[in-house]
């Protein structure tokens, strides 16, 4: 698969995966829409959207390329992969209270992005990460914890009932992320 095709597919897949989480939350009436104090103008909308892209790239270069790729040369891929998952999860601790669901889902998404990195590279992992974040933000949810809402204001304001970390702590994200993980494993080992 050509890189530009893989990037587009990864971006769309990340976006679609979060869209499914949002759809489940909406159907289950787990979403509260909070009135916005002011609307987001076009320049601010595009500026914030463009900010989310380098954020995903930076995280992927740090947690996948540096820790798995470069660290794997020193300690082996499996220990580096596990360290990447643990550090990625811990790095999000400052974004809000980490419930069991948040910890579990952050670890699963880190495993997914690690598999994507190992199979297709850091740019494709960055695209998948950016797709998820763009969908989450664009639909009005906080990106990785309510504490980020002031830093990354969204065009709408949706909150998940009873989840201070946001949709990434909800069981609907667990279902979607585990489904994605199974699909990735099947793509890598179709005979299992």
C-alpha positions, 0 to 999 in steps of 0.5 A: 500500500502506498504511503499516501493511501495508508495515511488517508486510510489511517486518518479516516479509520481513527475518525470513524472509530471515534464517530462510532463511540460518539454514536453509541454514547448518543444512542445511550443518552450518555451525552450532555450538551453544554451551551457554549459561551461564545461560538468558534469563528472560522479562523479559530476553528481551523487553527485549533484543528491544525494544532491537533495534527502536530500534537498527534505527530509529537506523541507518536514520535515520542511514544512509538518512534523513540520508545519502541523504535529506538528503545527497542534497539537497546532493550528489545521490542517487547520491553520497549513496547510495554514501556511505551504503553505504560508511559503513554497511559501515565502521560495522560494522567495530568488531563483529568482523573484516570478511572479504570476505564480511562487507564484501560482505554489509554493502554488499548489505544497505545497498543493499537498505535504501537501495532500500527507503528510496527506495521506501517510506520510513525506517519500512519500511526500519527494519522490514525491518532490525529483522526481520532483526536479530530473527530473527538474535538470536532464533535465537541468532546474534550480531547483526552480529559476535561482539563484539556477543554480550556487548552483545546476549545472545541466547536461545541461542548459535549460531556459524557455523564459521569466520566470526568475524563471524557468519552475515552473512559467510557465502556463504549470506547473499550468496545470500539478499541477492542474491535479495532485491535482484533481487526489489526491482529487479524490483518497481521495474523489472518490464520489465527 
